[in-house]
């Protein structure tokens, strides 16, 4: 549970840092989250389903 908390805290910290650096240039900031160990992070499957379509769907 603590790892999940630190994962989100780090992600928010990086997101805020990127926005502060790019705010003067008005550039789009693309943040990619990598789930290292899906078994320990409950949202792993949800994050992956946002990136890749499910096996039943075809593009």
Z-matrix of the N, CA and C atoms (Angstrom, degrees):
N
C 1 1.458
C 2 1.526 1 110.43
N 3 1.329 2 115.91 1 -37.62
C 4 1.468 3 119.21 2 178.69
C 5 1.518 4 110.90 3 -67.15
N 6 1.339 5 116.99 4 -34.41
C 7 1.470 6 119.48 5 179.18
C 8 1.516 7 110.61 6 -64.69
N 9 1.329 8 117.07 7 -38.46
C 10 1.459 9 121.14 8 178.01
C 11 1.526 10 109.96 9 -63.29
N 12 1.325 11 116.88 10 -41.91
C 13 1.463 12 121.39 11 178.43
C 14 1.529 13 110.72 12 -62.04
N 15 1.336 14 117.06 13 -47.37
C 16 1.460 15 120.13 14 -179.54
C 17 1.518 16 111.44 15 -66.44
N 18 1.337 17 117.49 16 -34.03
C 19 1.465 18 121.54 17 177.70
C 20 1.524 19 110.17 18 -60.53
N 21 1.331 20 117.22 19 -48.19
C 22 1.458 21 120.63 20 -179.50
C 23 1.521 22 111.66 21 -70.77
N 24 1.328 23 117.68 22 -37.07
C 25 1.464 24 120.59 23 177.91
C 26 1.521 25 110.46 24 -62.27
N 27 1.327 26 117.00 25 -42.99
C 28 1.463 27 121.58 26 178.65
C 29 1.532 28 110.43 27 -66.09
N 30 1.335 29 116.75 28 -41.61
C 31 1.467 30 120.70 29 -179.64
C 32 1.524 31 110.90 30 -63.09
N 33 1.329 32 117.57 31 -42.68
C 34 1.462 33 121.44 32 178.64
C 35 1.523 34 110.29 33 -66.47
N 36 1.320 35 117.40 34 -40.08
C 37 1.458 36 121.85 35 178.53
C 38 1.526 37 110.97 36 -61.32
N 39 1.326 38 117.07 37 -44.75
C 40 1.470 39 121.54 38 178.76
C 41 1.518 40 110.57 39 -65.62
N 42 1.327 41 117.23 40 -41.79
C 43 1.454 42 121.18 41 -179.43
C 44 1.521 43 111.07 42 -62.41
N 45 1.337 44 117.65 43 -44.79
C 46 1.460 45 121.33 44 179.04
C 47 1.527 46 109.98 45 -65.22
N 48 1.315 47 117.70 46 -41.32
C 49 1.460 48 121.23 47 178.88
C 50 1.516 49 112.18 48 -61.78
N 51 1.328 50 116.97 49 -41.49
C 52 1.468 51 120.74 50 179.31
C 53 1.528 52 110.54 51 -66.61
N 54 1.313 53 117.43 52 -39.62
C 55 1.460 54 120.36 53 -179.02
C 56 1.528 55 110.89 54 -67.28
N 57 1.322 56 117.91 55 -37.24
C 58 1.461 57 120.30 56 179.48
C 59 1.523 58 111.12 57 -67.94
N 60 1.328 59 117.32 58 -38.74
C 61 1.455 60 120.82 59 179.87
C 62 1.521 61 111.69 60 -69.58
N 63 1.318 62 118.28 61 -36.96
C 64 1.458 63 122.30 62 -174.40
C 65 1.529 64 113.03 63 -94.39
N 66 1.321 65 118.76 64 -3.52
C 67 1.458 66 120.36 65 -173.38
C 68 1.534 67 112.11 66 -63.12
N 69 1.319 68 118.22 67 -34.50
C 70 1.460 69 120.34 68 -178.06
C 71 1.527 70 111.71 69 -73.49
N 72 1.327 71 116.84 70 -25.30
C 73 1.461 72 119.98 71 -177.02
C 74 1.532 73 112.49 72 -94.74
N 75 1.332 74 117.63 73 -9.86
C 76 1.466 75 122.50 74 -176.98
C 77 1.524 76 111.83 75 54.88
N 78 1.303 77 117.30 76 38.99
C 79 1.462 78 121.53 77 179.35
C 80 1.523 79 109.41 78 -93.80
N 81 1.322 80 115.48 79 153.60
C 82 1.458 81 119.41 80 177.59
C 83 1.528 82 109.42 81 -76.34
N 84 1.311 83 115.61 82 137.95
C 85 1.454 84 120.84 83 179.70
C 86 1.526 85 108.33 84 -107.86
N 87 1.310 86 115.28 85 121.49
C 88 1.461 87 119.67 86 178.78
C 89 1.518 88 108.49 87 -106.51
N 90 1.325 89 116.51 88 118.03
C 91 1.459 90 121.79 89 -178.54
C 92 1.527 91 108.37 90 -110.78
N 93 1.300 92 115.84 91 125.41
C 94 1.460 93 120.70 92 -180.00
C 95 1.529 94 108.94 93 -111.31
N 96 1.326 95 116.73 94 129.96
C 97 1.457 96 121.38 95 179.15
C 98 1.524 97 108.92 96 -103.74
N 99 1.310 98 115.78 97 128.74
C 100 1.457 99 120.52 98 176.95
C 101 1.523 100 109.07 99 -109.08
N 102 1.316 101 116.56 100 124.82
C 103 1.459 102 121.16 101 177.54
C 104 1.528 103 107.68 102 -91.51
N 105 1.335 104 115.02 103 111.96
C 106 1.462 105 119.29 104 -174.49
C 107 1.513 106 111.43 105 -78.15
N 108 1.314 107 116.63 106 -47.14
C 109 1.464 108 119.84 107 -177.09
C 110 1.520 109 108.49 108 -127.81
N 111 1.325 110 116.61 109 98.03
C 112 1.459 111 121.32 110 -173.81
C 113 1.521 112 112.69 111 -65.11
N 114 1.328 113 117.63 112 -30.13
C 115 1.465 114 120.41 113 -176.61
C 116 1.523 115 112.13 114 -65.60
N 117 1.321 116 117.17 115 -29.11
C 118 1.464 117 120.39 116 -177.08
C 119 1.528 118 112.22 117 -94.24
N 120 1.331 119 117.62 118 -11.95
C 121 1.464 120 120.60 119 179.78
C 122 1.533 121 108.40 120 -115.88
N 123 1.328 122 117.94 121 111.93
C 124 1.463 123 121.14 122 -175.60
C 125 1.527 124 113.29 123 -60.01
N 126 1.338 125 118.22 124 -28.77
C 127 1.456 126 121.42 125 -176.44
C 128 1.525 127 112.25 126 -85.06
N 129 1.320 128 117.64 127 6.43
C 130 1.462 129 120.61 128 -177.57
C 131 1.517 130 112.78 129 -58.46
N 132 1.336 131 117.11 130 -46.33
C 133 1.455 132 120.57 131 -178.36
C 134 1.523 133 111.09 132 -66.56
N 135 1.322 134 117.28 133 -38.07
C 136 1.461 135 120.62 134 179.47
C 137 1.529 136 110.84 135 -66.45
N 138 1.330 137 117.06 136 -40.81
C 139 1.457 138 120.94 137 179.77
C 140 1.522 139 110.74 138 -64.90
N 141 1.318 140 116.91 139 -40.73
C 142 1.465 141 120.73 140 -179.53
C 143 1.527 142 110.28 141 -69.40
N 144 1.321 143 118.13 142 -35.96
C 145 1.463 144 120.38 143 -179.54
C 146 1.525 145 110.94 144 -67.95
N 147 1.328 146 118.04 145 -25.75
C 148 1.459 147 120.80 146 176.20
C 149 1.524 148 110.89 147 -72.90
N 150 1.322 149 116.20 148 -32.14
C 151 1.460 150 120.43 149 -177.56
C 152 1.517 151 110.65 150 -82.16
N 153 1.313 152 117.21 151 -47.30
C 154 1.464 153 121.70 152 -176.47
C 155 1.525 154 110.09 153 -113.64
N 156 1.317 155 118.72 154 141.46
C 157 1.472 156 119.18 155 174.19
C 158 1.526 157 110.06 156 -66.64
N 159 1.306 158 115.99 157 153.86
C 160 1.462 159 119.01 158 -179.70
C 161 1.522 160 110.67 159 -67.61
N 162 1.321 161 116.11 160 164.95
C 163 1.469 162 120.87 161 -174.67
C 164 1.532 163 112.07 162 -63.02
N 165 1.314 164 117.38 163 -29.09
C 166 1.462 165 120.23 164 -178.12
C 167 1.527 166 113.28 165 -76.30
N 168 1.329 167 117.46 166 -23.73
C 169 1.462 168 120.66 167 -177.42
C 170 1.521 169 111.17 168 -88.28
N 171 1.314 170 115.09 169 146.32
C 172 1.465 171 120.32 170 175.42
C 173 1.515 172 108.69 171 -120.92
N 174 1.325 173 115.79 172 144.23
C 175 1.462 174 119.33 173 -178.99
C 176 1.519 175 111.04 174 -76.02
